[in-house]
Amino acid sequence: MKPSASTNKKLGLVALVALGIGSMIGAGVFNSPTDLILKANPQVIVIAWGIGGIGVVSLAFIFQLLTHQRPKLTGGIASYAKSGFGDFIGFLAAFGYWVSGLLGNVAFFTLMMKTLNSLLPASYRLQPILLFMLASVILWFIVWLQTKGAKNVGFINIIVTIAKLIPLVLVMVIGAFVWHPETFNVANWTTVLASSTQPTASTSFLTQINGAMGVILWCFIGVEASTVLAEKAKSQNIVGKATIIAIFVTLAVYVGISVISMGVIPAKSLAAAETPLADVLAATAIGTFGSAIVKIGILISLLGALISWMMLSVQLAYIAAKEGLLPHIFTKTSKQDVPIAALLITNGITQVFFFVLLSEGLQSMYNFVLLLATTCILIPYFLSSMFAFKVVKADSLGGKHLLATVLAILYTVYCFISVGIVSIAASCLLYGIGMLVFYKTKKDQKQAVTKKEWLAIGSIFLLGAVMAVLLATGIITIKA
């Protein structure tokens, strides 16, 4: 029996794995050695990867569990939160995920333009207005690709994912030949930060772990990519498998890059590196060509991450709207069954943000946008973990299933604590704005806002307003 035309248009295992890897391996991998060495020593970083890896694998496991135990919930994170805790909590998950994806895309575009400019000679570098125009062209070209359907985007992402893994594999394989254990094994690794310029920068093991965890969290955002696209998968059976494969491939790449880089470049030099992987390749037979290779790798990696995340954020908004968790307008589709309204609205907002992020003197906002994107997605992750716990108890699964859900809950709570008050304040502000969107959603559904929902709306809106005042007055300071 031949597969139907609709099945042929859906995503297979390879495409889902590529989208998962493409979502998690973005530009962060190219700068992660420097980001991590500023927070912790090499030996501690390996342990931190172990802790973070266990946490993220637990998240991947619960997403796999939920696709098997609740296959009818094809909306991923938003569906899980709604099914487990009702419409309002479902809205928080949907809105947080959508905003996180949108902001992440803005940051990716900003870094893409910066990296592209750094490849050009100083006299030929583009001015902000030209960067804005170029970013806009790329944005709407990807939007155009997505109007052609999920399969076309999935195929392109497979090619991009393979292409961006090449320079990373190159770093790990060639870098291994110049790896030195004495460079990696720094002295007094539990009490003195080797990357610091101060003679004796005291630290502690726990401080290093906490500092590294924020970086590791950002590296793994996208673990749920396959489940969000479950509706577009050829079979529900391959969604969980794709999630697990993607997470282990990603974990292997990140750990490999960290270990090799920190065994080739001394801690102080690595901390000051603008393109750390270029420095690794420069220390090998490839030499100075490494910088160009890595920067091109960053551009390819960003393109892959954008293709994945633009699809994810749009699909989540569409599914959430179909379930009454976002305004009804997001449900409008094209003749190609593409959620055209969600696509245009999401990327229209992204376009507006380009005016801010690509303006001269505001490039430092890049790190802050990443901070917002990372923190906003913690609420959806936590809610999915809590729903998985309810499913495990309701279905009497126990054993490894119960362990995975408890680990996922503990991991998300720990990450939320470790990101700090600034991230929490900023995310509260955004969720406060989201209460207006929730009111619009209820109005579209012709449903009255309940007393409990009014109380929740008022509380979150008030918390957001308080955080806005604290940020505006400098009581809480944003460090870009």
N, C-alpha and C positions, 0 to 999 in steps of 0.2 A: 504493500500500500504506500503510495507516494505521499510525502508530507504536504499539507495544505499550503497555499500561498501565504496565509497569515503566519504559519509556523516558520516558513522560510525567512520571514522578515524579523523573527525574534532572535535573541542572543543565545549563542551556545556557550559551552563550558569555557573554551579558550577566550572568547570575547569577554565573558564575565570575569575571568581571572585577570585578564589584561586591564579591564576597567578598575578592578580592585587594586592591583599593583599601581596602576597609573594614578589612582586617587591618593594612595599613601606615599608613593615615592615621587615627590615634587621637587622643588628647589631646595627644600630643607636638607636633603641628603648631601648636597654639595657643600654646605656650610656647617653641617652638624659636628664635624670634628672640632672646629673652632668654638662653636657655641657650647659644646660639652666640656672642652678643656678649660674654659673660663670658669666653669662651675665645679669641676671635680678632677681628680687625678685619674690616670688611665686605669689603674686597678679597680678603683671605685666605679668607674664608668661601666666596666664589664659587669659588675654586680648590679648596677642600676639598670642596664639592659636586660639582665636576667629578671629583675623585679618587674620592670615595665613590660617585658615580654610575656611573663606569666599573666599580668593583668590584661594585656591586649588579647592574648590567646584565649583567656577566659571570656572576654567580650565577643570574640569571634565564635567561640563555642556556643554562647547563648543565642547568638543570631542564627547559627546553624540549628540549634535546638528548636527555636521558635518557628523556623521555616518548616521543620518536620512536624512539630506538634500542633501548630496553628497555620496550616498551609493556605487557609482561606484569607488570612490577613496579608494580602499582597502589597500593602502600602508601607511595609517595613516599620521604621521607628514610630511614625505617627499612628499607624494602626495598633501597634502594641500598647502605646500609652492610652489610647482611647478605649481599647478593649479592657484594659486592666483597671483604669481609674476614672473613666468618664470623659465627656467632651472638653471640659476646661483644661484638664491635664493633658489631654490629647492635643489641644491647641498649643499649649506651651512647648510640647515636644516638636510639633510641626513648625511653629514659628521660629523656635531656637535653631532648628536644623537649617531651615531656609535662610535665615539671617547669617548663620555661620558660613554656609556655602557661598552666599553672595559676597560677604566681606573677604572671604578667602580668595575669591576670584579677583577682586579689586587689588588685593595685595600681590597676587601672582602677576597681574598685568604691570603693576608698578615695578616689580623686580625684573620683569622681562625687558622693560624699556631701559632700566638702568644697566642691565647686563649687555644689551645690544649696543648702547652708547659706549660702554667701556671697550668694546671690540674695535671701535672706530678710532682713527688718529685724532689727537686733541683738536686739531684745526677743523675737523669734519664732523664733530659731535653735534647731535641734533638739539635744537632748542626745545623747551617744554611744550610749546604749541605744536611743533612737528611730532613730538612724542605722543601728545594727546591724539593727534590725527591718525598716526600709525596704529596706536592701541585701539582706536575706534574702528579702524578698518579690519583689524584682526578679530576684534570682538564680533562684529556683525558678519564676518565671513564664517566664523564658527557657528553663529546663530543660523546662517543660511544652510550650512551643512546639516544642522540638527533638524531643519524643516524637511529634509529628505528622508528622515526616519532613523530609528535606533540602530538598525543593522549596519547602515553605511557609516555611522559614527563609530560603532563598535569595531568595524574592520579597520578604519583609520587608526583607532586607538591601539589596536594590536601592533600595527607597524611602528607607531610612535613609541610604544612601550619597549619594544625590542631595540629600537634605535637609541633610546636614552640609557638602556642598561649596558650598552657596549662600553662607553667610557668608564662606567663604574666597575665593570668586570676587569677592564684594563688596569685600573688603579689597584685592585685587589691582587691580580695575578702578577703584574710586573713589579708592583710595590713590595710583594713578598720577598723578592730577591735582594732588596736593600733594607729589609726589616732587621732592627737590632734590639735584642731583649733588654740591653742596658738603657736604651732610650725609652722603652715602654715602662720598665719597672723603676719608677722614680722612688727616691728615698723618702722616708717618713710620710708615706702616702695617706695615712689616716689623720695626720695632724697638721701638715704643712701643704698649702696649695702650690704646686710646682709651677703653675703658669703665672703666678703673681710676680710683679716687678719688685715687690718689697722683699727684703732679705729673708724675713721670717713671717710669712702670711699665715697665721694660725687659722685652723679650721677644725672641723670635726667630721667624722664619718657620716653622721646623720645629716649635717648641713650640706655635704656634698651630694648625698643621695637626693635630698629634697630639691636642690638646685638643678640637678640633671633631669629630674622627673618631668619638669615643665617642658624641656626641649624634647624629651622622648614622647611626651603626649602629643605635641604638634606633629611629630614624625609619623604617628600612626593614625591620625585623623583620616577617615575613609575606610576603616575596617568594616563598616556596615554597607559599603557600596553595592555589593552583589544583592543584598536583601532589599535595598531601596528600589532596585530595578527588577525585582522578582516578577512583576507583572509582565515584563518584556522578555523574560527568560523562556526558552523552549520547553523547559520542564522545571517544576519546583524542586525535583530531586537533585538537580545540579547546583542550585543556589548555595546551599550550605557547603557543598564540596568546594565550590569556587572560592568561598570566603576563607576556608581553612588553608587552601593552597596559596592564596594571595598573601595571607598573613605570614606564613612561614617563609615564603620567598623574600618578602619585604624585610622580615626580621633578620634573615641571613645576610642580606645586602647591607643593612645598617650596621650590624655588629662587625661585619667584615671590613667595612670602610673605616669604622672607628679604630679597630685594633691595628690595621695596617698603617693608617695615618699617624697614630700616636707612637708607633714603633719606628717610623721613618723620620719624622720631624720632632725635634725637642719641644717640650711643653711651652716654653716661653715664645719660641718662634711660631708655633702653631697658633697660639693665642693672638698673635699679631697678624696672621695671614689673612689677606683679603679673599683669596681663592685657595683654600687649603689643599684641595686635591690637585690643583695645578702645581703646588710646591712639591707634592709627593711625586708627581710625574717628572718634575724638573730634576729630582734627585735620582732618576733612573736613566736608562739609555735614551729615552724619548727627549729628555732635556727641555728646552724652552718652548717647544711646541705644545707642551702640556697645558699651558695657560689657555691657548686658543681652543684646544680639544675640550677642556673642562667648561669653558664659557659657552661653547656650542652645545655641550651636553646640558648645561643649565637651561638654555633656550628650548631645546627639545623636550627636556623634562617638564618645564613650565607649560609648554604646549599640550603635552599629554595630560598633565594635571588639570588644565583648563577644560579640555575636551571632556574629561571624566566628571569634573565638578559642575560644569555648566549643565550637563545632562542630569546629574544627581539632584541638584537644587531645583531644577525645573520639574523633574518627575515627582519629587517629594511634594512640591506645591500643588501639582495637579491631583495626585492621589489624595492628599489631605483635603483639598477642596471637594472632591467627590464624596468624601466621608463627612462633609459638613464642618471641617476643622479650619478652613480658610475661606475667604470670600468666594462666592459662586463664580465670579468671572474667570477664575483660574481653571475652570473645567472645560472651557471652550477649546475645541480641537480643530485641526485642519483636515483636508481630504486624505492626507497621508497618515492620519491618526496621531499627529504630533500635537502636544498640548501648547498650541500657538499662543494663547493669551498668557499663560505662565511663562513661556519663553520670552515674549516681548516685554512683559512687565518686569521680570527679574533682571533682564539685561538692560532694560531702560534705566532702572535704578543704578545698575553698575555703571552705565554711561555717565550718569549725573555725578557719581563719585569720582570719575576721572578728572573733573574740573578741580577737585580738591587735591587729589593725590599726585597729579602731574603738574601742579602749579609750582613755580620756582620757590624754593625755601620751605616747601612742605613735604619733601621726600622722607623726612624723619618719621612721618606718620605711618610708614610701612610696618614697622615693628608693632606699633600700637594696634593697627588693624588686625594683624595676626593674633595679637593678644585677645582681642574681642572675638575673633572667629573661634579660637581655641576654647575660650571659656563658655561661649554660648552653646557649644555642642555638648558640654558636660551634662547639662540637665537632661537632654534626650537620651544620652548614654545611661545615666542613672535610672531614668524611668524604664528603659528597656530592661535593665538588669533587675529592677524590682518586679516587673511583669513576669520575667522568666522565673523568678523565685515563686511567684504565685502559681505559675503553670506547673512547675516541678512539684509543688505541694498538692495541687489539685489532681494531677495525673499520677501521684504516688510514685514518682521516678526515683528520687533519692540518689545515693551513691555519688558517682562522678558528676552527675547533673546538679545535684545540690551543692557540691563543692565548687563547681564552676560558677554558679550563680552568686554564691556568697563571696567568692574572690572578686567577681566583677563588681559587685556592690561596694566592697571595701576599696577596690582600686579607684573607682570613680569618686568616692568620697575623699580618699586620700589626695587625689589629683586636684580636686576642688579646693582643698585646704592649702595645698602646696603652691597653687598659682598666685595666691596673695590677695590682699584687700583691693588693690587697684583693679584687677581683673573682675573681681566680684562686683565692685561698684559700677564699672562700665557695663557689665552684662545686665545688672539690675535696671540701669537706665534704659537699655534697649528693650528689655522685657516690659518696662513701664509704658514705652511707646506702643508696644504690641497690644496693650489693652484696648487701644482704639481700634485695632484691626479685629480683635475678638468681638467687640461690640458690632462692627460691620458684618462680621460672619454670622452672628446671631440674628441680625436684622434680615440678612439674605435668606436665612433658613425660616424666617417668620416665626421665630421662637422668642419667648420672653426670657429676659435675663433673670435667673433665680436669685433669691436673697443670698445664698451661699456664694454664687458667682459674683454678685455685686460686692460682697465683702472681700472676696479674693482680688477682684479688679481694683478696688480701692486700696487694698493693702499693697499690692505690687506697684500700682501707680504712685502711691505715696513714697514707697521705698525708692523708686526710681527718681522721684523729685528730690528726695533728701540726698541721694548719691550725686545728683546733678549739682546741687548746691555745694556739697563737699568738694567736688572736683573743680567747680568754677572758682571757689574761694581759696583753693590751694591747700586746704586741710588734708585732702588726699591728692598726692602729686603723681601725675603720669610721667613715667620715665620712658621716653621714646627710644 
